[in-house]
Amino acid sequence: MIFVVFGLGIKGKRPLNRSINKKSISSRQIQLLFLGLGIGTLGLILTGWFLVVLLFVGVWSWTVIKKSNLNPKLITDRLEDIATWTELLRDLLSSSAGLAQTIVSSYEIAPLSLKPGLFELSQSIKSGKSMAASIQNFADWLNDPVGDLVCMVLINAAEGKAFKIANLLGDLAESTRQEVTMQLRVEASRSSTKASMNTIIYFSASFFIALAILAKSYMQPYRTLMGQIVLLTVMIVYLSAIFIMKKMSGYKPKERLLV
């Protein structure tokens, strides 16, 4: 049980990917998978609890593979950058620059995280490709619902379906910054749930270690097949509660508008 509990609490470093929602198995996750297999093997040798160790390896592997790449800090930073870029577009458009020239000019002064995508967008526009298609590709690169809103305004402007673009972009930038503030407040409220979950996990783990070390005779019945089945049932109920708490404190991404 202790192995499963600590497996749920492990945290690895999350790289800043081109897309925040990008999912892939990193080298860190592979290392964690081998670590879980090693701990499971050691646990089997020391305890002989085959069913329990099998559950641990399964839960550990599932947790590592399914570990979300979504980081609330990265998401709020991306929203801030999108809001800044939107304000840049608004200001450049207000100076009577054309839409194409505005987008190309924004590359030089845009936030650093958006430069790779804006470079591709600028090159696409300069090459004479369709403005709407180029902006759509940039929206796919951003992979963000708020970015979709900005790109929708730009696409409509490129197709002559929108007016007063500068005002629309200004309103979008303001609403984006309000969403950043809201995200920070929500994340602050989630932190208390995460803290409670970690307290429960570490207390339970410490209690189990104490029993295993100081009360071996008490844990002896769990070496039998029936004992393992009983312990397995208790662990499944416990893990279900942990997963529910983890889901409550997690971040659920919004659906995109341009797909």
C-alpha positions as CSV (number, residue, x, y, z in Angstrom):
1,M,0.0,0.0,0.0
2,I,2.8,2.4,0.8
3,F,4.3,1.9,-2.6
4,V,1.0,2.9,-4.3
5,V,0.5,5.8,-2.0
6,F,3.9,7.3,-2.8
7,G,3.4,6.5,-6.5
8,L,0.4,8.7,-6.5
9,G,2.3,11.6,-4.9
10,I,5.3,11.6,-7.2
11,K,5.9,14.7,-9.3
12,G,8.2,15.1,-12.2
13,K,9.4,18.2,-14.0
14,R,7.3,19.3,-16.9
15,P,9.0,20.8,-19.9
16,L,7.6,23.8,-21.6
17,N,6.4,22.2,-24.9
18,R,5.5,24.0,-28.0
19,S,1.9,23.1,-27.2
20,I,0.7,23.1,-23.6
21,N,-1.7,20.2,-24.4
22,K,0.9,18.1,-26.0
23,K,1.0,14.5,-24.7
24,S,4.0,12.2,-25.0
25,I,5.9,9.8,-22.8
26,S,9.0,11.6,-21.7
27,S,12.3,10.2,-20.5
28,R,11.4,11.2,-17.0
29,Q,8.2,9.1,-17.3
30,I,10.2,6.1,-18.6
31,Q,12.5,6.4,-15.6
32,L,9.5,6.4,-13.2
33,L,8.1,3.3,-14.9
34,F,11.4,1.4,-14.3
35,L,11.5,2.8,-10.8
36,G,8.0,1.5,-10.1
37,L,8.9,-1.9,-11.5
38,G,12.0,-2.0,-9.3
39,I,10.1,-1.0,-6.1
40,G,7.4,-3.5,-7.0
41,T,9.9,-6.3,-7.4
42,L,11.6,-5.4,-4.1
43,G,8.2,-5.3,-2.4
44,L,7.3,-8.7,-3.7
45,I,10.6,-10.2,-2.4
46,L,10.1,-8.6,1.1
47,T,6.4,-9.2,1.6
48,G,5.4,-12.0,-0.8
49,W,2.1,-10.0,-1.5
50,F,1.8,-10.9,-5.1
51,L,-1.7,-9.4,-5.7
52,V,-0.9,-6.2,-3.8
53,V,2.4,-5.7,-5.7
54,L,0.6,-6.4,-9.0
55,L,-2.0,-3.7,-8.1
56,F,0.9,-1.3,-7.2
57,V,2.7,-1.8,-10.5
58,G,-0.5,-1.3,-12.4
59,V,-1.6,1.8,-10.6
60,W,2.0,3.3,-10.7
61,S,2.2,2.7,-14.5
62,W,-1.2,4.1,-15.1
63,T,-0.5,7.2,-13.0
64,V,2.9,7.9,-14.7
65,I,1.5,7.4,-18.3
66,K,-1.7,9.4,-17.7
67,K,0.1,12.1,-15.8
68,S,-1.1,15.4,-17.3
69,N,1.3,17.8,-19.0
70,L,-1.1,20.6,-18.1
71,N,0.5,23.0,-15.7
72,P,-1.8,25.8,-14.4
73,K,1.3,28.2,-14.3
74,L,2.1,27.5,-17.9
75,I,-1.5,28.0,-18.9
76,T,-1.8,31.4,-17.1
77,D,1.6,32.5,-18.6
78,R,0.3,31.5,-22.1
79,L,-2.9,33.5,-21.5
80,E,-0.9,36.5,-20.4
81,D,1.2,36.3,-23.6
82,I,-1.8,36.0,-25.8
83,A,-3.4,39.1,-24.1
84,T,-0.1,41.0,-24.6
85,W,0.0,40.0,-28.3
86,T,-3.7,41.0,-28.7
87,E,-3.0,44.4,-27.3
88,L,0.0,44.8,-29.7
89,L,-2.3,44.0,-32.6
90,R,-4.8,46.5,-31.4
91,D,-2.2,49.2,-31.1
92,L,-0.7,48.5,-34.5
93,L,-4.1,48.4,-36.2
94,S,-5.0,51.7,-34.5
95,S,-1.9,53.3,-36.2
96,S,-3.6,52.5,-39.6
97,A,-1.5,49.6,-40.5
98,G,-3.0,46.9,-42.7
99,L,-3.9,43.5,-41.2
100,A,-1.2,41.6,-42.9
101,Q,1.5,44.2,-42.1
102,T,0.2,44.3,-38.5
103,I,0.6,40.6,-38.0
104,V,4.1,40.6,-39.6
105,S,5.2,43.6,-37.5
106,S,3.9,42.1,-34.3
107,Y,6.5,39.3,-34.5
108,E,9.4,41.5,-33.6
109,I,7.8,42.7,-30.3
110,A,5.6,39.7,-29.4
111,P,6.2,37.7,-26.2
112,L,9.0,35.2,-26.6
113,S,6.8,32.1,-26.2
114,L,4.7,33.1,-29.2
115,K,7.6,33.9,-31.6
116,P,8.0,30.4,-33.1
117,G,4.4,30.3,-34.2
118,L,4.3,34.0,-35.3
119,F,7.4,33.4,-37.3
120,E,5.7,30.6,-39.3
121,L,2.6,32.8,-39.6
122,S,4.6,35.8,-40.9
123,Q,6.5,33.6,-43.4
124,S,3.2,32.1,-44.6
125,I,1.7,35.6,-45.1
126,K,4.8,36.9,-46.9
127,S,4.8,33.9,-49.2
128,G,1.3,34.9,-50.5
129,K,-0.7,32.1,-48.9
130,S,-4.3,32.6,-47.9
131,M,-4.5,34.9,-44.8
132,A,-7.4,32.9,-43.3
133,A,-5.5,29.6,-43.8
134,S,-2.3,31.0,-42.3
135,I,-4.1,32.3,-39.2
136,Q,-5.9,28.9,-38.9
137,N,-2.5,27.2,-38.8
138,F,-1.4,29.6,-36.2
139,A,-4.5,28.8,-34.1
140,D,-3.7,25.1,-34.3
141,W,-0.1,25.9,-33.1
142,L,-1.5,27.9,-30.2
143,N,-3.9,25.1,-29.3
144,D,-5.7,27.4,-26.9
145,P,-9.4,28.4,-26.7
146,V,-8.6,32.0,-26.0
147,G,-6.2,32.0,-28.9
148,D,-9.0,30.7,-31.0
149,L,-11.1,33.7,-30.2
150,V,-8.3,36.1,-31.3
151,C,-7.7,34.1,-34.4
152,M,-11.4,34.1,-35.3
153,V,-11.5,37.9,-35.1
154,L,-8.4,38.0,-37.4
155,I,-9.9,35.5,-39.9
156,N,-13.2,37.4,-40.1
157,A,-11.2,40.6,-40.6
158,A,-9.2,39.0,-43.4
159,E,-12.4,37.9,-45.1
160,G,-14.0,41.3,-44.6
161,K,-16.6,40.0,-42.2
162,A,-15.6,42.1,-39.2
163,F,-15.3,45.8,-38.4
164,K,-13.8,47.9,-35.7
165,I,-11.1,45.2,-35.2
166,A,-9.0,47.3,-32.9
167,N,-12.0,47.6,-30.4
168,L,-12.7,43.9,-30.6
169,L,-9.1,43.0,-29.9
170,G,-9.0,45.4,-27.0
171,D,-12.1,43.8,-25.5
172,L,-10.5,40.3,-26.0
173,A,-7.3,41.4,-24.3
174,E,-9.2,42.7,-21.3
175,S,-11.3,39.6,-21.0
176,T,-8.2,37.4,-21.3
177,R,-6.5,39.2,-18.4
178,Q,-9.7,38.8,-16.4
179,E,-9.6,35.1,-17.1
180,V,-6.0,35.0,-15.9
181,T,-7.1,36.6,-12.6
182,M,-9.9,34.0,-12.3
183,Q,-7.5,31.1,-13.0
184,L,-5.2,32.3,-10.3
185,R,-8.1,32.4,-7.8
186,V,-9.3,29.0,-8.8
187,E,-5.8,27.5,-8.5
188,A,-5.5,29.1,-5.0
189,S,-8.7,27.3,-3.9
190,R,-7.5,24.0,-5.5
191,S,-4.2,24.2,-3.5
192,S,-6.1,23.6,-0.3
193,T,-7.6,20.4,-1.7
194,K,-4.1,19.3,-2.9
195,A,-2.7,20.0,0.5
196,S,-5.4,17.9,2.2
197,M,-4.8,15.1,-0.3
198,N,-1.1,15.1,0.3
199,T,-1.6,15.1,4.1
200,I,-3.8,12.1,3.9
201,I,-1.4,10.2,1.6
202,Y,1.7,10.8,3.7
203,F,-0.1,10.1,7.0
204,S,-1.5,6.8,5.6
205,A,1.9,5.9,4.2
206,S,3.7,6.6,7.5
207,F,1.1,4.6,9.4
208,F,1.5,1.6,7.1
209,I,5.3,1.7,7.4
210,A,5.0,1.8,11.2
211,L,2.8,-1.2,11.2
212,A,5.1,-3.1,8.8
213,I,8.1,-2.4,11.0
214,L,6.8,-2.4,14.5
215,A,3.9,-4.9,14.2
216,K,5.0,-7.7,11.9
217,S,2.8,-10.2,13.6
218,Y,-0.2,-7.9,13.0
219,M,0.6,-7.9,9.2
220,Q,1.3,-11.6,9.0
221,P,-2.3,-12.6,8.1
222,Y,-2.0,-10.6,4.9
223,R,0.6,-13.1,3.6
224,T,-2.2,-15.6,3.0
225,L,-4.3,-15.6,-0.2
226,M,-7.4,-14.5,1.6
227,G,-5.5,-11.8,3.5
228,Q,-4.2,-10.4,0.2
229,I,-7.7,-10.3,-1.3
230,V,-9.0,-8.4,1.8
231,L,-6.0,-6.0,1.6
232,L,-6.5,-5.6,-2.1
233,T,-10.2,-4.7,-1.5
234,V,-9.3,-2.1,1.1
235,M,-6.6,-0.6,-1.2
236,I,-9.0,-0.3,-4.1
237,V,-11.5,1.6,-2.0
238,Y,-8.7,3.8,-0.6
239,L,-7.3,4.5,-4.1
240,S,-10.7,5.3,-5.4
241,A,-11.1,8.1,-2.8
242,I,-7.6,9.4,-3.6
243,F,-8.4,9.5,-7.4
244,I,-11.6,11.4,-6.7
245,M,-9.8,14.0,-4.6
246,K,-7.1,14.2,-7.3
247,K,-9.7,14.8,-9.9
248,M,-11.3,17.5,-7.8
249,S,-8.0,19.4,-7.5
250,G,-7.0,18.9,-11.2
251,Y,-7.3,21.2,-14.1
252,K,-9.7,20.4,-17.0
253,P,-8.9,22.2,-20.2
254,K,-11.6,23.9,-22.2
255,E,-12.6,22.8,-25.6
256,R,-11.2,24.7,-28.6
257,L,-13.4,26.7,-30.9
258,L,-11.4,26.3,-34.1
259,V,-10.9,22.6,-34.8
